[in-house]
């Protein structure tokens, strides 16, 4: 995957994650505590700076109370 495409995918994932976290009504700090991930890592993911592991995708999805696939969908409402 070319570098610009990879960066766009990471940003889209981060945007989707941020939107779902806001929908849950929690700060990055609270989300980090709930997920067991570091706050700076959560921020980096939301800014599209990280190519995260599948294990962390599942961990984030569980914390957001959505299926992992919801993090890969377009920015549309989650049922």
C-alpha positions in Angstrom: 0.0 0.0 0.0 1.4 3.4 -0.9 2.4 5.8 1.8 -0.3 8.4 1.2 -3.0 5.7 1.0 -1.8 4.1 4.3 -1.8 7.6 6.0 -5.4 8.2 4.7 -6.6 4.8 6.1 -5.0 5.5 9.5 -6.6 9.0 9.7 -10.0 7.6 8.7 -9.7 4.9 11.4 -8.7 7.5 14.0 -11.6 9.8 13.0 -14.0 7.0 13.3 -12.6 6.0 16.7 -12.9 9.6 17.9 -16.5 9.9 16.7 -17.4 6.6 18.5 -15.6 7.7 21.7 -17.5 11.0 21.7 -20.7 9.1 21.2 -19.8 7.1 24.3 -19.3 10.4 26.1 -15.8 9.7 27.5 -12.5 11.7 27.4 -9.3 10.3 26.0 -8.1 9.9 29.6 -11.2 7.9 30.6 -11.1 5.8 27.4 -7.5 5.0 28.1 -8.3 3.8 31.6 -11.2 1.7 30.4 -9.2 0.1 27.5 -5.9 -0.4 29.4 -4.1 1.5 26.7 -1.9 4.6 27.3 -3.6 8.0 26.8 -0.9 9.2 24.4 -1.3 6.1 22.4 -5.1 6.7 22.1 -4.3 10.3 20.9 -1.8 9.1 18.4 -4.3 6.6 17.0 -7.0 9.2 16.8 -4.6 11.5 14.9 -3.8 8.7 12.4 -0.2 8.4 13.5 -0.2 4.7 14.4 -0.7 1.6 12.3 -2.2 -0.4 15.2 -2.3 -4.1 15.7 -5.4 -6.2 15.3 -5.3 -7.0 19.0 -5.6 -3.3 19.8 -8.4 -2.9 17.2 -10.4 -5.5 19.1 -9.5 -4.0 22.5 -10.7 -0.5 21.3 -13.9 -1.9 19.8 -14.7 -3.7 23.0 -14.2 -0.5 25.0 -16.4 1.4 22.5 -19.0 -1.4 22.8 -19.1 -1.9 19.0 -18.0 -4.8 16.8 -14.4 -4.3 15.4 -15.8 -3.9 11.9 -17.6 -0.7 13.0 -14.2 0.9 13.3 -13.6 0.3 9.6 -16.9 1.6 8.3 -17.4 5.0 6.8 -18.3 7.7 9.2 -22.0 6.9 9.4 -24.2 6.3 12.5 -23.7 3.1 14.3 -27.0 1.4 15.2 
